[in-house]
Amino acid sequence: MKTKTILSAVALMFATITTKAQITQPQETVPKKMQVGSVRIGAAMLSFNTSGSAYDQIVSHSSQGAMLRKMDAGYSWNNYGYLNADFGWAPYFSLSLHPYNKATQSYNQNREISLGLGIVHQHQDAGSSKETKIGGGDSVVHSYINYNERVNSILGQAAFIFKTEPGRRISLYIGYGAGLGASYSSDIIRTAHTDTMVTVKAGNNNYSYPLNNGYNSSSSMHPAASSFMAQVYFPWGASIRLAKTKPVLSNMSLGLEMQAGLTYQHFSKGESYVKDFLNTTISMRYNLAK
């Protein structure tokens, strides 16, 4: 009887130890599908290729467009005036992710998914001038009008990047991406000024000089329509590590990136435009991947 009791106690102890061993045995770690590779901050310069009259585009974005056209009667906007530009800049932040490669059982450092966010400050300018003769044609009043449309938007981008060997001091890359954005504030500034040049005849010579108090200037602000944008683009660029072995600097890189693509921009008043663009971004990157 005692022997059976001892054997039962030993069996129970063995079963308990085996169960605890199974519970405490470490489970196999399943790797995540993505690894955070790096973070990047920078500033982008934006340049849009404007086609057609910038004046017509700007005025059509205002709810007071009819009034503005009446105020601008007599000005010639042939050849798009003397100023026709669409440009901007954007502070930029992005996060890069490296996909997991099951074949090599490691994260692919040569592939990158880049997720970016920028605050875009877009400007479109237009201008024109005219001359009006007074005093029997001896004097001239020069009149100028400048328009500046400012559109501030939030833009999100996602791109798939192919990189050269990331372990080297200099790394090159190319890819493709898309972006979506919407404006959060927009306005139009109209500036008008005139100056008068008086011409005096002295014998066979004519002398011109500005008339005292002949310069006048005024500025007014007008609401502009909100807008939505979508874009497709191809990024390419290069980055250089600041150091090879120093703990912090070896993880930091200075980068230069170019983006070329198409932007579709739709305004709430109904106007839509497709513009090709070229962006240049200077950035600082910090590598987080180990």
C-alpha positions in Angstrom: 0.0 0.0 0.0 2.8 2.4 0.9 4.6 1.4 -2.3 1.6 2.3 -4.4 1.2 5.6 -2.6 4.9 6.5 -3.2 4.6 5.6 -6.9 1.5 7.7 -7.3 3.2 10.7 -5.6 6.2 10.4 -7.9 4.0 10.1 -11.0 2.0 13.2 -9.9 5.3 15.1 -9.3 6.6 14.1 -12.8 3.4 15.2 -14.5 3.5 18.5 -12.7 7.1 19.2 -13.7 6.4 18.2 -17.3 3.3 20.5 -17.5 5.3 23.5 -16.1 8.1 22.9 -18.6 5.6 22.9 -21.4 4.0 26.2 -20.1 7.3 27.9 -19.6 8.8 26.8 -23.0 9.3 29.9 -25.1 7.0 30.3 -28.1 8.4 30.9 -31.6 8.4 34.6 -32.4 6.5 35.5 -35.6 8.2 38.4 -37.3 6.1 41.5 -38.1 5.3 42.1 -41.8 6.9 45.6 -41.6 9.9 47.1 -39.9 10.2 50.8 -39.2 13.3 51.8 -41.2 13.8 55.5 -40.8 12.2 58.9 -40.2 12.8 62.0 -42.4 12.1 65.7 -42.1 12.7 68.3 -44.8 11.4 71.1 -47.0 10.2 70.8 -50.6 10.1 73.4 -53.3 7.2 73.0 -55.7 6.9 74.1 -59.3 3.8 73.6 -61.4 3.6 74.0 -65.1 0.8 76.5 -65.7 -1.1 76.4 -69.0 -3.6 79.0 -70.1 -4.2 82.4 -68.4 -3.3 82.5 -64.7 -5.6 85.6 -64.4 -8.6 83.7 -65.7 -7.9 80.8 -63.3 -7.4 83.0 -60.2 -10.5 85.2 -60.8 -12.7 82.2 -61.5 -11.8 80.8 -58.1 -13.3 83.8 -56.3 -17.0 84.3 -55.5 -16.4 87.9 -56.4 -15.1 87.1 -59.9 -17.6 89.2 -61.8 -16.8 92.3 -59.7 -13.0 91.8 -60.1 -13.3 91.5 -63.9 -15.3 94.7 -63.9 -12.6 96.4 -61.9 -10.0 95.2 -64.3 -11.7 96.4 -67.5 -9.3 97.9 -70.0 -6.3 95.8 -69.0 -4.9 93.4 -71.6 -4.1 89.9 -70.4 -2.7 88.8 -73.8 0.3 86.5 -73.4 -1.0 85.8 -69.9 0.1 89.2 -68.7 3.7 89.9 -67.5 3.5 87.3 -64.7 2.2 83.8 -64.9 3.6 81.4 -62.2 2.4 78.6 -60.0 4.8 77.5 -57.3 5.0 76.7 -53.6 6.9 75.1 -50.8 6.1 72.5 -48.1 7.6 71.4 -44.8 7.7 67.6 -45.0 7.8 64.5 -42.7 8.0 60.9 -43.8 8.3 57.4 -42.3 9.8 54.5 -44.1 8.9 50.8 -43.7 10.9 47.7 -44.8 8.8 44.6 -45.8 9.7 41.2 -44.4 11.2 38.7 -46.8 10.2 35.1 -46.0 12.8 33.6 -48.3 15.7 35.3 -46.5 13.9 35.5 -43.2 15.0 39.1 -42.8 13.7 42.6 -43.6 14.5 43.8 -47.1 16.6 46.9 -46.7 16.6 47.5 -50.5 12.8 47.9 -50.6 11.0 50.7 -48.8 7.4 51.9 -48.4 7.5 55.7 -47.7 4.6 57.4 -46.0 4.8 61.2 -46.1 2.8 64.2 -44.9 3.4 67.8 -46.0 1.8 71.2 -45.5 1.7 72.7 -49.0 1.8 76.5 -49.4 0.9 77.0 -53.1 1.0 80.4 -54.8 -0.3 81.4 -58.2 0.5 84.9 -59.5 -0.8 87.0 -62.4 -0.2 90.6 -63.5 -0.8 93.1 -66.2 -0.3 96.8 -67.0 -1.6 99.5 -69.2 -0.7 103.1 -70.2 -3.2 106.0 -70.5 -2.1 109.2 -72.2 -3.2 112.5 -70.7 -2.7 116.2 -71.4 -2.9 115.9 -75.1 -0.6 112.9 -75.2 2.4 114.5 -73.5 2.0 112.7 -70.2 1.3 109.0 -69.4 -0.3 107.3 -66.4 1.1 103.8 -65.9 -1.3 101.4 -64.2 -0.4 97.9 -62.8 -2.4 95.1 -61.3 -1.0 92.1 -59.5 -2.9 89.0 -58.3 -1.6 86.5 -55.8 -3.7 83.4 -55.0 -2.6 81.5 -51.9 -3.8 78.0 -51.3 -2.7 76.1 -48.1 -3.3 72.3 -48.2 -2.5 69.2 -46.3 -1.0 66.5 -48.6 -0.4 62.8 -47.8 1.9 60.7 -50.0 2.7 57.0 -50.3 5.5 55.6 -52.4 7.3 52.3 -53.1 11.0 52.8 -53.3 13.8 50.6 -54.8 17.2 51.4 -53.2 20.8 50.5 -53.8 22.9 48.9 -51.1 21.9 50.8 -47.9 25.0 49.9 -46.1 27.2 52.1 -48.3 28.0 55.7 -47.5 26.0 56.9 -50.5 22.7 55.4 -51.5 20.6 55.9 -54.6 16.9 55.2 -55.1 14.0 55.4 -57.5 10.3 54.6 -57.1 6.7 55.4 -57.8 3.9 56.9 -55.7 0.6 58.7 -55.3 -0.8 61.4 -53.0 -4.1 63.0 -51.9 -4.6 66.4 -50.4 -7.2 69.1 -49.5 -7.0 72.8 -48.8 -7.7 74.3 -45.4 -7.4 78.0 -46.3 -7.4 80.0 -49.5 -7.5 83.7 -50.4 -6.7 86.1 -53.3 -4.8 89.3 -52.9 -5.3 92.0 -55.5 -2.8 94.9 -55.6 -3.3 97.9 -57.9 -1.0 100.9 -58.2 -0.5 103.8 -60.7 2.2 106.4 -61.3 2.1 109.4 -63.6 5.0 110.5 -65.8 4.8 114.1 -67.0 6.5 115.0 -70.3 7.8 118.5 -70.9 8.9 119.8 -74.2 12.0 122.0 -74.3 12.8 122.9 -77.9 13.4 119.8 -79.8 13.8 117.6 -76.7 11.3 115.9 -74.4 11.9 115.5 -70.7 9.8 113.1 -68.5 9.7 113.0 -64.7 7.3 111.5 -62.2 4.5 113.7 -61.0 4.6 114.6 -57.3 1.8 112.7 -55.5 1.2 110.9 -58.7 1.7 107.4 -57.2 -1.2 105.6 -55.7 -1.5 102.0 -54.4 -4.3 99.9 -53.0 -4.6 96.3 -51.9 -7.7 94.1 -51.2 -8.2 90.5 -50.1 -10.9 88.3 -51.6 -12.1 84.8 -50.5 -11.1 81.9 -52.8 -12.6 78.5 -53.4 -11.5 75.4 -51.5 -9.8 72.6 -53.5 -8.9 68.9 -53.5 -5.9 67.5 -55.2 -4.7 64.0 -56.3 -1.3 63.2 -57.8 0.8 60.4 -59.2 4.6 60.8 -59.3 8.0 59.2 -59.7 10.6 60.0 -57.0 14.3 59.6 -57.3 17.2 60.8 -55.3 20.3 60.2 -53.2 21.4 60.2 -49.6 24.8 60.4 -47.9 25.5 59.3 -44.4 27.2 61.9 -42.2 29.7 59.5 -40.7 30.8 55.8 -41.1 31.3 54.7 -37.5 30.2 57.4 -35.0 27.2 56.1 -33.1 24.7 58.9 -33.8 26.0 60.5 -37.1 26.4 57.1 -38.8 22.6 56.8 -38.5 21.9 60.2 -40.0 21.8 61.0 -43.7 21.5 64.1 -45.8 19.2 63.6 -48.8 18.2 65.2 -52.0 15.0 64.0 -53.8 13.2 65.0 -57.0 9.6 64.2 -57.8 8.1 64.5 -61.3 4.4 63.8 -61.9 0.9 65.0 -62.6 -1.5 66.8 -60.2 -5.2 66.9 -60.6 -6.7 69.9 -58.7 -10.4 70.4 -58.3 -11.9 73.6 -56.9 -15.3 73.8 -55.2 -16.6 76.3 -57.8 -16.3 73.5 -60.4 -13.0 74.3 -62.1 -10.5 71.5 -62.5 -6.9 71.4 -63.8 -4.3 68.9 -64.6 -0.8 70.2 -64.2 2.6 68.5 -64.4 5.0 69.4 -61.6 8.6 69.0 -60.5 9.4 69.1 -56.7 12.8 69.3 -55.0 13.2 68.1 -51.4 16.2 68.5 -49.1 15.9 66.4 -46.0 17.6 64.9 -43.0 17.0 61.1 -42.4 17.6 59.1 -39.2 17.9 55.4 -39.5 16.0 53.3 -37.0 16.5 49.8 -38.4 19.1 47.6 -36.8 
